Amino acid sequence: MPQEFLHRCRTRGFDAARAPDRLPGLSSPTSAPANSSGALAAAASFLLWGVFPLYWKQLHDISAFELIAHRIVWSLLFLAVLQAAQRNFGELRPAFANGRIFGLNLLSSVLLATNWTIYVWAVNADHIIETSLGYFLTPLCNVAMGCLVFRERLRPLQWAAILLAVGGVGLMLFAVGHVPWIALSLAVTWTGYGLLKKLSALGSVVGLTVETILLLPLAAGLLLWRAHTGEGALGHVGLRQHVYILSAGTVTAIPLLLFAYGAKRIRMTTLGLLQYAAPTVQFFIGLLVYHEPFDSARLQAFALIWCGLALYSADSFWAQRRMFRRAVRTA
């Protein structure tokens, strides 16, 4: 999420000290070992997210809705065990006692389930490259949302980055012949989810636990109904697919835990650059492993968006450098 988002969230009551992705590089010195371990953890989380298509492809015969229901149920079980081991159940109470936090997490749970469902369906429908496009677009959607929601003034390079991304999407519309709705849906839902997570001020693990609790009735109801009608996967697929289904909670939680660990220990600039690892890996999996179509028109569209990301990354780096220097001067 861009630096402007973080600044605006703090000025609107967001407590950065309680957030899992505070900016330690701007607030206090961080040791080299912590920086190194944090960078490795964050990089591992993005690489794991990047190879997710290989996991979901093993379950391509199962409905995306059922897969997401399983993901919710088994993620909640995994997180409940984790919370019990850490004795953190008390941290869940504010999410249900405070109406504002409850509302934010209810909305974020809807966006999360929508994002997950579109992503899993798209992967198993041979649209992995377009899913990667969605996550390439996400940083630029963050900037655009900062302008639309918080009335932030964009810098020239940010405007240029957004215009290049719009040009890339437009090129896909006119040259390829369809609106990249999968990519746009993933980018918009993930951008909105990230914003709500910032405003809720709950940690990553606690927040995900609350969201899966809120989604549990629908997920469990769907699984029970499909089991009743004989359409459910459990008991009707092979042993290997059973293992994949039952490991959905672990697969979901481990990258999140690595990300939360890493985000506490590295600067936002580093985190922002590492985030491109996931869609890059997805892109090459779709292109080289599953041989999805990628003609010259798609290449030109992606090239425009990649140029926009390069401008965005450079602008974010320079902006944080200026902020760091101001913080040092006023310290």
Residue pairs with C-beta under 8 A, 6 or more apart in sequence:
1 142
1 194
1 195
1 198
2 139
2 142
2 143
2 146
2 316
3 268
3 316
3 319
3 320
3 323
4 143
4 146
4 150
4 152
5 142
5 145
5 146
5 150
5 195
5 198
6 16
6 23
6 198
6 268
8 146
8 150
8 152
9 198
9 199
10 16
12 199
14 198
14 199
14 201
15 201
16 22
16 23
16 27
18 201
18 203
19 198
19 201
19 203
20 203
20 204
20 260
20 263
20 264
21 204
21 260
21 263
21 264
21 268
21 271
22 264
23 267
23 268
24 30
24 264
24 265
24 266
24 267
25 266
25 267
25 268
25 269
25 324
26 267
26 268
26 320
26 323
26 324
26 327
30 38
30 265
30 266
34 265
35 265
35 266
37 261
37 262
37 265
38 261
38 262
38 263
38 264
38 265
38 266
39 262
39 265
39 266
39 270
39 274
40 262
41 258
41 259
41 261
41 262
41 265
42 258
42 259
42 261
42 262
42 263
42 266
42 270
42 271
42 274
43 262
43 274
43 277
44 255
44 258
44 262
45 255
45 256
45 258
45 259
45 262
46 255
46 259
46 274
46 275
46 277
46 278
47 277
47 278
47 281
48 254
48 255
48 258
49 255
49 278
50 277
50 278
50 279
50 280
50 281
50 282
50 285
51 281
51 285
52 123
52 251
52 282
53 123
53 128
53 131
53 282
53 285
53 286
53 290
54 285
54 289
55 244
55 251
56 67
56 120
56 123
56 124
57 123
57 124
57 290
58 240
58 241
58 244
59 67
59 124
59 233
59 241
59 244
59 245
60 124
61 237
62 233
62 237
62 241
62 245
64 117
64 120
64 121
64 124
65 117
65 222
66 222
66 223
66 226
66 232
66 233
67 120
67 245
67 248
68 113
68 116
68 117
68 120
68 219
69 218
69 219
69 220
69 222
69 223
70 219
70 223
70 233
70 245
70 248
71 116
71 248
71 249
71 252
72 113
72 212
72 215
72 216
72 219
73 216
73 219
73 220
73 223
73 249
74 245
74 246
74 247
74 248
74 249
74 250
74 252
75 208
75 212
75 248
75 249
75 252
75 253
76 209
76 212
76 213
76 216
76 249
77 249
78 249
78 250
78 252
78 253
79 205
79 208
79 209
79 212
79 249
79 253
80 209
82 205
82 253
83 89
83 91
83 92
83 205
83 206
83 209
88 205
88 206
91 202
91 203
91 206
92 206
92 209
92 210
92 213
94 101
94 202
95 101
95 102
95 105
95 200
95 202
95 206
95 207
95 210
96 102
96 210
101 200
101 201
101 202
104 196
104 199
104 200
105 196
105 200
105 202
105 207
105 210
105 211
105 214
106 214
107 196
108 193
108 196
108 197
108 200
108 207
108 211
109 210
109 211
109 212
109 214
109 215
111 189
111 190
111 192
111 193
111 196
112 189
112 193
112 211
112 215
113 215
114 185
114 189
115 185
115 186
115 189
115 190
115 193
118 182
118 185
118 186
118 189
119 131
119 186
122 128
122 130
122 131
122 182
122 186
123 131
126 290
126 292
127 182
127 286
127 292
128 282
128 283
128 285
128 286
128 290
128 292
129 282
129 283
129 286
129 287
129 292
129 294
129 298
130 180
130 182
130 183
131 182
131 183
131 186
131 279
131 282
131 286
132 279
132 280
132 282
132 283
132 286
133 180
133 183
133 279
133 283
133 302
133 305
134 180
134 182
134 183
134 184
134 185
134 186
134 187
134 190
134 279
135 186
135 187
135 190
135 275
135 278
135 279
135 282
136 276
136 279
136 302
136 305
136 306
136 309
137 165
137 169
137 183
137 184
137 187
137 305
138 186
138 187
138 190
138 191
138 194
139 272
139 275
139 309
139 312
140 161
140 162
140 165
140 305
140 308
140 309
140 312
141 187
141 188
141 190
141 191
142 191
142 194
142 195
143 154
143 158
143 161
143 162
143 312
144 162
145 191
145 192
145 195
146 152
146 154
147 153
147 154
149 195
154 162
155 315
155 319
157 311
157 312
157 314
157 315
158 311
158 312
158 315
160 308
160 311
161 308
161 309
161 311
161 312
161 315
162 308
163 308
164 304
164 305
164 307
164 308
164 311
165 304
165 305
165 308
167 304
168 300
168 301
168 302
168 303
168 304
168 305
168 308
169 179
169 180
169 183
169 184
169 301
169 305
171 297
171 300
171 301
171 304
172 178
172 179
172 180
172 297
172 298
172 301
173 179
173 180
175 297
175 300
175 301
176 295
176 297
176 298
176 301
197 204
197 207
200 207
202 210
203 260
204 256
204 257
204 259
204 260
205 253
205 256
205 257
205 260
208 253
208 256
223 232
226 232
226 233
227 234
227 235
230 236
233 241
233 245
234 242
234 245
237 245
262 271
263 271
267 320
268 316
268 320
269 316
269 317
269 320
272 313
272 316
273 313
276 309
286 292
286 294
287 294
